[in-house]
Amino acid sequence: MSEQFIREIDEDLRREKALKLWKRFGPFVIGAAVLVVVAVAADVGWTAWEESRRNAQAESFAAADALSAAGRHEQAAGAFEALANEAESGYAGLALMRAAEARLLAGDRAAAQAEFEAASARGDLDPAIKAVATLKAATLAIDAESPDQIRARVSGLIDGDDAWRPLAEELVALAAFKAGDAARAGEIYARLADDQTASQDLRNRAASYSRVLGVPLGSDTAAQSAAPEDQPATPDQSATPDQPAAADQEPAK
């Protein structure tokens, strides 16, 4: 038997085995390949769709912003609200805040407060946006609610992150002062004046208010506080310091 003949037989056997293996496993190989192609196509399609959606949200936000810049605040608020209902959390949070500011500029404080409350209650928004929305809603409610009600509104900030606690406590102090409870307001201001986690501006302000209300300060706080001529006669009842401007100003006429 020649070598050539033996090689041909071996090749036939290998070919036959290969065909048997292919018949057995070929469909699985093809199926896996199809899945890979589908997965890649889906990923590419999803990325393109996401980019298209983000571009559309950016355009909607810019259009609403243009309405606000033109003084068409009610229309701007509606456009921001529509975007907030459709957008992902990033644009939704910004849109809710801008909708509230537009309502405030349009003279509708109740609607603005409701918008801020809605933003503070949404679980999918950035914590910083939720914190600012909480403070702004409480600021708008300060004329109609008691100090305890304002304290309840901002309790999550007071009991939580130190970054927001001093601002929240200052708001409670202002509510107490506006309600005629000078003792409570002064006690909070004195505590804030010694609070090392608060900004220096807030501490200086709190020290000034505390002295005006007759609450003594520690020696270190007294030494670091603002000069007497810079001290206000009484706490500012029209705004909460360090709060973003939109919630502090009177609505545009």
N, C-alpha and C positions, 0 to 999 in steps of 0.2 A: 504494500500500500504506500503510495507516494506521499511525500510531505505536503504537496499541493492539495491533494485530496483531503488529507487530515485537517488542513487549515480551513478548507471550504466547509467541512462538516462542523468544525468549531464555530465558524462564523454563523452558520445556519442555526446552531443551537443557541448562540448568544442572541441572535435576532428573534428567535422564537420566545426566549425568556423575556426579552425586552418588550415584545408585543403583549405577552401575558401580563407583565407588570403594568404596562400602559393601560390595558383594558381594565385592570383592577383599580389603579390609582389615578389614571388620567383625569376622570371627571372631577376628582378632588383638587388636583393641581389647577385645572381650568377654573374651577369655582373660586379658589384662593386668589388666582390672578385677577378674576373679575372683581372680587371684593376689594383688592388693592386699588384697582383702577377707579372703582366707584367711590372709595374712601378719599382718594386724592382729588377726584372731581368735586366731591361734596365739600371738601375743605376749601378748595379754590373758590367754589361757588359761594360758600358761606362767608369767606373773607371779603369777596367782592360785594356781597349783599350788605355786610356789616359796614363796609366803607361807604357804600351808597347811602345807607341809613344815617350814618353819622354826618355825611355831607348835607343830607336833607335837613337834619336837625339843626346843623349850624346855620343853614340858610334861613330856616324858620326863626331861629333866635335872632339873627341879624335883622330880619324883617320886623319882628316885634320891637326890637331895640330902636329901629328907625322911627317907628310910630311914636315911641316914648320921647325920643329926641325932638320930634316935631310937635310935642305937646298934646298928642292925641292919646291921652292916658287911659281912657276907658277902652279904646280899641286895643291899645298895647296890652292892657291887662287881660283882655279876652284872648289875644294871640299867645301870650305867655301861658295862660291856663290851658289852652288847647295843646301846646307843646308839652307841658308838664304831664298831661294825661297820656301822651303817646311816647314820650322819650324814655330812654334808659335813665338810671339813677343820677348820673352826672348832670346831664342837661335838665332833668326833671327838677332837681333841687334848685339849680340856678333860676329856672323858669318860675318856680313857685315863689321864690324870694322877689324876683323882679315883678311878678304879678301883684304881690302884696304892696310893693313900693309904688307901682302904678296906681293901684286903688287908693293909696294914701294921698298921692299927688292929685288924684281926681276929687279928693275931698270926702271919700267914703272910708272913714276910720273903722267902722264895724266890719266892712268887707276886708279891709287890710288886715285887721286883727285875725279874722277867720282864716285868711290865707297863711299867715304866720303860724297859726295853730295847726293848720293842716300840714305844713312843712315840718313842724317840730314832732308831729305824731307819726310821720312816715318812717317805717323801720329800715327802708333801703337807702336812705340818704346818708351822706357823710356826717359823722358826729359833729363836726364843726358847724355845718350848715344848720343842723338841728338845734345846736346850742344857741346860735345867734337868733334863730327863729323863735326860740323859747323866750329869750330876753326881750326881743322886739314885741312879741305878743303881750308879755307882762307889762312892758312900758306903756303900750296903748291901753291896757286895762287899768292902769294905776289910779285914774280919776274915779273909776266906778266901783272898785273893789277894795276890801279891807286889807290891812297889812298881812293878816293871816292868809287871806286868799292869794295875795301876791306871793307870799312865802310858799304856799302849796304849789303854785305854778312853777317856781324855780327850784323846788326842793331837790329835784334830780341833779341839778348843777351844784347846789350847796353841799349835798351829800356825796358828790362824785369827784370829778377831776378838779384838782386845785387850780388849773388854768382858768376855769370859769367861775369858781366859787366866789372870789372877791367881788366880781361884777354882780353876781346874783345877790350877794348879801348887801351890797350898796343899794341895789334896787329896793330891797326890803326896808332898808333904813330910810330911803326917800319916801316910800309908802307910809311908813310910820310917822315921819315928819308931816306929810301932807294930811294925815289923819289926826294930827294934833298930839301924838304921843312922842313928845320931845325926849322923854327919858329913854324910851326904847331906841329911838333913832340915835341918840347920843352914845348909848352903850355899844351899838353896832359900829358906829363910826370910830369910836375909841379902839375897839378891837381890830378894825381894819387898819387903823393907823400903825399898829404894831405887827401887822401880818407880813411876814417876810416873803410870802408867796405872791403878794399883790405887787403891781407895778409901783414905781416910785411916785408917779403922778397921782395914782389913786390914793396912796398912803398920805401924800401931802394934802390932798383934797379932804380926805377923811379926818386928818388932824385938824385942819381949819374948821370944818363943820363941828367937830367934837368940842373944840374950845368955845365956839359960838354958842353951843348948847349947854355949856357949863360942865362938861364931863372931863375930869383930869386925865392927862396923858402921862406915860412913862417919860423919864428924863431923856432917854435916847430919842424917842419919837419927837419930843418937844424941840430938841436941838436940831433935828433934821427937817422939820416942817417948814412950810413957806413963810416968807416974811409977813408981818402983820398987815402991811399995806396991800398985799396981794390976796388977803383972805376975804371971801365973800361975807356979806352981812348975815345971810342965811343960806341954807342949802338950796341949790337951784331946783325949783319946783317944776320947771318946764321941760327938763330933759334929764336923762340918766347919763352921766359922763362915761366916756369910753365906749358907748354904744354906737353902732353904725348910724350914719346920719339920717337914713331914710325914716327910721322910726322916731327920730327926735324932733324933726322939723314940723312946723305947721303945714298943712296941705296948701299947695299952690293955689292961689285964687285965679 
